Amino acid sequence: MSKLHIKKGDMVLVIAGKDNFRTKGSKTPHKVLKVLVDEQRAIVEGVNMVSKSMKPSAKHPQGGIIKQEAPIHISNLMLVDPKSGDPTRVSIKHEGKNVIRISKKSGEVIK
């Protein structure tokens, strides 16, 4: 199991894949909803939408076809710099037991 540069709640930019093709030139950051560490994938809000057929249940009494986000590989995502809003690489610094992520572009600490 390896460490990832993306965490839940981060703002990321899609740099590859079908979502990047659909929103080419758009620099809209998206929020990470969930990170699947073992599979090295993340579920990102509004990205990689798939149609799923649902049987009627208590949660979805109508059933039918619903749209939901599917996981996307983290290599296709790039963290957004908190200072400038541009995509940036991440440097990891260890302070005791704490791990601090630092933006390579601005040197700003990423929360």
C-alpha positions in Angstrom: 0.0 0.0 0.0 1.5 3.3 -1.1 0.9 6.9 0.0 -1.1 9.1 -2.3 -0.8 12.8 -3.0 -4.6 13.3 -2.9 -6.9 13.3 0.1 -10.7 13.5 0.6 -11.9 17.1 0.3 -9.0 18.3 -2.0 -9.7 20.4 -5.0 -8.3 18.6 -8.1 -8.1 19.2 -11.9 -8.6 16.4 -14.4 -5.6 16.3 -16.7 -6.4 13.1 -18.7 -9.3 10.9 -19.6 -12.7 11.4 -21.1 -13.7 14.2 -18.7 -10.6 16.2 -19.7 -11.6 15.8 -23.4 -15.2 17.0 -22.7 -14.1 20.0 -20.7 -10.9 20.8 -22.7 -9.5 24.2 -21.8 -11.7 24.5 -18.8 -9.7 24.9 -15.5 -12.6 24.1 -13.2 -11.4 22.3 -10.1 -13.5 19.5 -8.7 -13.8 18.2 -5.1 -12.6 14.7 -4.2 -15.4 12.8 -2.5 -13.6 9.5 -1.7 -10.2 8.0 -2.1 -9.8 4.3 -2.8 -6.2 3.8 -1.6 -5.8 0.1 -2.5 -6.9 0.7 -6.1 -5.2 4.1 -6.4 -8.4 5.7 -7.6 -10.6 8.6 -6.4 -14.2 9.5 -6.8 -14.4 13.1 -7.9 -17.6 15.2 -7.8 -19.1 15.6 -11.3 -16.3 13.6 -13.1 -16.6 10.2 -14.9 -20.4 10.1 -14.6 -21.9 6.7 -15.4 -25.5 5.5 -15.8 -26.5 2.8 -13.4 -29.8 1.0 -13.4 -31.4 0.7 -9.9 -34.1 -1.6 -8.7 -36.8 0.1 -6.6 -35.7 0.2 -3.0 -36.4 2.3 0.2 -33.7 4.8 -0.9 -34.9 5.0 -4.5 -38.6 4.1 -4.5 -38.9 4.9 -8.2 -35.9 2.8 -9.3 -34.8 3.4 -13.0 -31.6 4.8 -14.3 -29.5 7.1 -12.2 -26.2 9.0 -12.9 -23.4 8.6 -10.4 -19.6 9.2 -10.3 -17.3 6.3 -11.0 -13.7 6.1 -9.7 -10.9 7.7 -11.8 -7.2 6.9 -11.5 -5.2 9.3 -9.4 -2.6 9.7 -12.1 -5.2 11.5 -14.1 -5.7 14.1 -11.3 -3.6 17.0 -10.3 -3.9 18.9 -7.1 -4.9 22.6 -7.3 -2.5 25.1 -5.7 -4.3 26.9 -2.9 -2.6 30.2 -3.6 -2.9 30.6 -7.4 -5.5 28.1 -8.3 -3.3 26.4 -10.9 -2.5 22.7 -11.0 0.7 21.8 -9.1 2.8 18.9 -8.1 3.1 18.0 -4.4 6.2 17.7 -2.2 5.9 15.7 1.0 7.8 16.8 4.2 7.9 14.8 7.4 7.9 16.7 10.7 8.0 14.1 13.4 5.0 11.8 12.9 3.2 14.5 10.9 3.2 14.5 7.1 2.9 17.9 5.4 2.1 18.4 1.8 3.6 21.4 0.1 2.8 22.9 -3.3 5.8 22.8 -5.7 4.6 26.0 -7.5 4.1 28.4 -4.6 5.7 26.6 -1.6 2.3 26.9 0.2 1.3 24.2 2.7 -1.7 22.2 1.5 -4.3 21.5 4.2 
